[in-house]
Amino acid sequence: MRRDLEGSVDGTFEVSCVVPLQASASALHAAADRCDLDGVEWALAAGADPSTREAEHGLTPLCLACGGASANCGASEASTCSSLEGDERLACVIALLRAGARPDRATWDGFAPLHYAASKDAGICDQLRIIDELLDAGPDVCQRNDAGWAPVHYAAEAGNLELVRRFLRAGADVKSRNPAGFLTECHRRAWPAVLKAGYPIPRLRHPGTSPTHFSWDLVHYLRRTKPDTFLYLERVGSHESFAKYEAAHLTKFVKFLKFLPVPEALLPTVAAFYAHAGSY
């Protein structure tokens, strides 16, 4: 699977997937593509290299087992693909890793198994367990593809907060900027975690004039298609840092909670628990 961010003049961004498995792929690739554990084990026993790439896109068997194959399913086949795989996909991932498959071996355009497993397009069963197996194998969690996206960016795009947290605990870096398309594609549920981890606060506009960091096309696209996210980022951007925004947000909520029969000294703790700074 290959994913690219493409932008038009009017600021429209879309993520595209390309893909079918090429004839140059091996029997091991084909088995991993089908989540066929027996086929994977047979090919490995016959001496197949678990990290070999097929010629066209550079897909490895582990890339396919981690969700690259899901992009091959048409809409009418999607439910069938999901129902047939069960635990087979996870078992294939484990078998490939135990056979020595390299968890950071990427395709020609930089997509590693973690990118595929974290993608919202993968639609795979046992996603978190597969991610855990990959992380245990010691890949570079900050590895970026040719589009500049790391696995954590795809988890944030999908709004998978638990997966975002897993990547951050594993050392994922969101402090350095990736292509501006991430501003528009990041799901609003993920923004608080990403900002708290150090992603630069999007300054959507100078006071009354032009936006900073991002083009007008991006700002207009975000405001038009994701107004709640736009307003949230505007509120955060009105503060010097995310920590100051969070403090101001919780102070307001503490005032709202004063009706509770709770000692006033405990109200900040209650507010922090029930209404984190990502509340909309």
N, C-alpha and C positions, 0 to 999 in steps of 0.2 A: 504494500500500500504506500502511496506517496501522497503527501498532503502539502498544499501550497496555499498561501494567503494571496489572493489576487484583489487588487483595488481598482475601482473605476474612478472616473473623474468626479462623479457625484458622491464619492465617499462610501460606496457600497463594498463591503468586504465579504468574501465567502471562502470557506475552506473546501477544497475539492479533493477527491480521492481517485487515484488511478490504480489500475492494477492487475490484470489477471496473471495467474501463475504461468510462466513461460514453459515451452517444450524443453528448454535446456535444464529444467529442474530435475533433480534426482528422485528416486523412489522414496527417499527419506523426506524430501520436501513435500511430495505428494501425500504421504502419510500424515505429516504434521499439518498440512493444509486441511485434511479431512478429520483431524483429531482422532486418528486411527492408532490407538496405543499398540495393538498387535503389530501393525505395519511399521511403526517407529522402532519398536524393540527388534523386529526382524532385520530391518535395515542396519541398525546399530550393531547387531550381532554379526552381520555380514561384513562389517568393517567400514561402514559409511562415516564420513567425517561430520560430526554434529555441528560444526561451525562453517561448513562450506556455503558459499553464496551461489545462487543461480545467476546466469549471465546477464539477463535483461535489466533487472532492478537491483540486484545484489541482495535479495531476500535470503535470509538464513532459515533453516528449519525452526529455530527458536522464535524468530520474528513471526513466522506463520502460526506457530502454536500459541503465540501471545496475542492473537487477534487480527493479524493481517488478513487471514482467510475470511473474516466476517464481511469485509468489503466486497468479496466475490459473490456474496449471496444477494440475489435480487430481492425486491420487496416481497414477492410472492413466496420466496424461499426462506425468508428470515426466520419465521417461526419454526420451520422444520430444522434449520441449522441449530437453533437454540435448543430445541427439544431433544435432538439427537446427541448433543455433545455431553450433557450430564457432567460427570466428573472427569471425562476423558481428556479434556483440554488441560486441566490441572495435572493429570497423570502424565501427559505427554511432555509438559514443561519440566516436571520433576525428572522424568527419564532422560531428557536431553541434557539437563544441567548435571545430572549424575554421570553422564557419559562424557562430560567435559565441554559442553557447549559454552562458548564465551558470551556472557550476558551483555557485554558492551559492543559486540560486533555489529556494526550498523550497515545499512543498505548504502548504495552508491550516493544517495542524497542525504545521508546522515541519520536515518531513522533506526534507532536501536530498539530491542525488544521492549524496554520500558516505555518508549514513546507509544508503541502500539497498544500495550496493555492499559495505559492510562487514558487512551483516547475515548471520547464519547461515541465514536463511530464503531468501536470494537464490539460493543454489546455482548460481552463475554460473561459466562457464568464464572463464579468463584474468582471475581476480579481481584478482590483484596488479598485472597490467599495466593494467587498467582504473583501479585506484586510483592508480597512478603517473601516468596521463594526467590524471586529475582534479587531483591535487596539483600537477602542472606548470602547470595552468591557474590556479592561485592562489586556491583557495577558502578560506574561513575554517574551518580545521581544528578550531576550538573551537566551531563553531556547534551550538547545542542545539535540540532539538525541544521541543514543548509538554510532553513527559513529562520534560524535563530531561536527556535523554541526548545526548551528543556521539558522533560516529562511533567514537571510540576505545572507548567503552563497549560498542558492539555487537561490535567486534572482540574485546574481552576476554570478552564473553559467549560468543562462538563458540569461544574458546580458540585463536584464530589469533594465535600469538605473533609471527610475522613481521610481520603487519599491525599489531599493537599497537606494535611497535618502529618501523615506518614512520611511524605517526601521531605517536609521541613525538618522533622526529627532526624531524618537520615542525612541531613546536611545540604539540602537543595538551596540554591541561591536565587533569590528573587530581587536582590538589590540592584544588580546591573540590568540595564534596560534591554528588552528584546524588541523586535519590530513593533511599531506603533499599533498594528492590528490587534495586539493583545488587549489594548485599552477597550476596544469594542467587543471583543469576544469573551473576555473574562466574565463568568457568571456572577451575578451580584452577591450570591451567598458566599463566594470565595473571596471577595474583595477585602473584608475585614482581616482575614488571616494573612492574606498577601501583603496588605499594608502594614500590619503589625510586625511582619517578618522583615520589613525594610524596603519594600518596593516604593520607589519615589512617589510622593503624592502628586497626582495629575493636577497641574495648575491649568485649568481649562480656559482661563482668560485673565488678562491684566485688568485692573479696575476700569471697567467701562470701555475697553478697547479690544485688543486682539488676544487670541489664546496663546499660551506658551507651551512649548514642548510638542504640541500636536497641531496638525493642519486644521483649517476651518472645516474641510471635508469630513475629517474624523469627528470633530466636535458636533457638527450638524447631524452626522449619521447616528452618533450615540444619543443625542437629544431626541431624534425622531423615532428611533427604533427601541431604545431602552430608557425611557424617561425617568423611571425610578432610580436606576443606576446613575444616570446623569446628575440627578438632584443630590443623591448621596455623595458622589464624588465632589460636587460643588461645595457641599457642606464641609466635607473633610478638607478640601482645598482652601477654605476660608481660615484655616488655622495654620500655624507655623509647622506643626508636626502632627503625626497621627496620635502620639501620646497626649498632646494638648487637646486634640479633638475628643479623644476618649475621656479625658478628665472632665471636660466641659459637658459632654453628653451624660456622664454619670452624675455629675452635680445636679443637672436638671432633673434627672430621674429620682434622685434622693429627695428633692423637694416634693415631687409628686407622691412619694411613698410615705410622707410624714403622718398620714392617717392610720398607718399600721400600728398595732399594739406591740411595737418592738423598740427596745432602747435605741435612742437616736445614734449612739456610737456604732450600732450594728447596721444601720441603714445603708452605708456605702457597700458593705459586704453583700447585703441582700440585692442591692441594685446591680452590682457587678455580676452576680450569679444569674439573675433573671433577665437582664437587659444589657448585653454586651454592646460595644460601640458599633456593631454592624446592624443593629435594629433599624428598620425602615419606618 
